[in-house]
């Protein structure tokens, strides 16, 4: 009887340790995904606006992440991949009536199952002329 109870206790402890290790690994992947997505967004923010569109659809497959300069990431990032989406977007400030054209950049870092970190940044088009005077609520200027 004592052996059966001891066996059940050992099984419960082993199961708990396995679950804790899995959670620790998932947390590590999420942290690394945030670092990788932030790093790529920092690289993108140094580029000229006209160069952003060429990045749309750029994907680093899982285990093959590289910087924009094609430098390989450390092996620590072996379980992650990244994707860049650059889409034209117009943001509108309802209060002032001012709209700003630009590009919405989204960097997603993923594993084999799901997106782990998603960073988004709106970059206004520097060639778009802003209105000289924003519209004021009520129709006046």
N, C-alpha and C positions, 0 to 999 in steps of 0.2 A: 504494500500500500504506500509506504514511504517513497519507494522508487518511482511509482506512478506520479505522485505529487511532485517530486523533485523533477521528473521529466517534463511535466506540464509547466513548471516554473521556468525551466531552462528554455523551453519552446517559446514561452511568452517573452522572455528576455531577448532571445535571438531575434524574434519578430520585431520587437521594439527597436533594437539596434539597427536592423535592416531598414526600417522605416525612417529612422533618424538620419542614417547615411544618405538615403534617397532625397530627403528634404534638404539636407546640407548641400548636396550636389545641385539640386534645382535652384537653390538660393545663390550658389556660386555662379551658375549659368546666367541668372537674371542680373547679377551684379556685373559680370563681364559683358553682357549684352548692353547694358546701360553705358558702360565705359566705351565700348566699340562704337555704338551709335553716336554718342557725344563726340568722340574723336573724329568720326567721319564728318559730322555736321560742322565741326571746327575747321576741317580742311576745306569743305565746300564754301564756307563763309569767306575764304580768302580769294575765291575766284571772281573774275569779272562777270557781270550779269549776263552778257552775251554768251558766255561759256556754259551756263547752267543747263540749258536745254539739252545739250549733248549728253548729259549724265542720266537723263530719263531712262529708266529700265536697267541701269547698270546693276548687276547682281554678282556678289561674291558667294559662290556655293559654300556649303557647310565644309569647314576645314580648309578653305582656300581664301581666307580674307587677306586683302592687300590694301595698302594705302592708295591714294590717288596717284602717287608716284611709283606704284607697283612694287613697293617694299612689302615683303611677307610679314604677317603678324606672328607673334610668338606662338608656340605650340599650345599654350594655355587656352587659346581660343579655338581649339580643335572641333568643338561641338557646335560652332556658331557660323552663320552666314549673314550677309547684309544685302539690302536692296535699296535703291534710290529711285524715288518718283519725283518728277518735276512737272507740275501742271500749271498752266496759266490760270490766274484767278484775279478777280476784282473784289476788293474789300470796300464796303460802303459804311460810312459813319452816318447813321440815321439822324443824329442830332444836328449835324452841320450840313448834311447833304453832299459831303465830299466823298468821291470814290477814288480809290488808288488801284491802278493796275500793276500787276507784278506776277511773280511765280511763287507757288506754294511748294516748298521742298519737304519731302517726307523721307526720313531714313528709318528703315525697319531692320531690326536685328532679330534673327530667328534661329530656332533649332529644328530638328526633324518633325516636330509636332505643331509648333505654334510661333507666333511673333512674341518675343520676350520683352522688347523695348521698341517704342516708336517715338521718334522725335520729329517735330514739324517746325518749320520756320518760313515765314512770309518775307519775301525779298521784293521791295518795290522796284518797278522798272525805272531806271534813272532817266530814260529818254522820254518818259511821259510827262507832258506839261501839267503841272498842278493848276487848278483854277486860281486866278489872281485874287479873288475874294470868295471865301466859302459862303454858301447860302446859309442864311440864318433862319431858324424855325419861324414860321409865320409868313414866309414868302419874301421878306425884305432882304436887303444886303447889308 
